[in-house]
């Protein structure tokens, strides 16, 4: 099923995302789900994170984004800043067409959790993208691929020596799972 950016923008305009009321006491992060339309069908930009020791999302498929810094007034600022840093794309504030629900990530025992706020952006022209050292790959994933139940899969995630089956998509051989999968499921559900 093809989905246009106009349809997505209309669907997001009426949506009330869940915001975590306790987020001010947690670490905060924000990501950018960047959409474009090719031949009448929407695609979402994803990155594959570079492998980095100590990074819990090392090598995973993700969206540009990161932790809020002191200079960021809110999550939208952080999503825009991190996108510019990670892939060289300057997102205009008016290109934000909505947001998805906050996601909570528990961290190690004794540490505060993390609340991630996903913002959805629309591109109307072909951007020139330049990955920094945090990004191993940039790719566009068709939303039609994500809407097709036949593309759902499982991966085995190792936690303390135990293999735990986790839902995922496999796009071009790369698993999309975890937080990214949760965000994409909400976006597809909006449609």
PyMOL commands that set and color helices and strands:
alter all, ss='L'
color gray80, all
select helices_A, chain A and resi 5-13+23-25+75-87+93-95+143-147+149-151+178-190
alter helices_A, ss='H'
color red, helices_A
select strands_A, chain A and resi 27-38+41-49+61-62+64-67+96-99+103-105+114-122+135-142+152-159+162-171+174-177
alter strands_A, ss='S'
color yellow, strands_A
deselect
rebuild
show_as cartoon
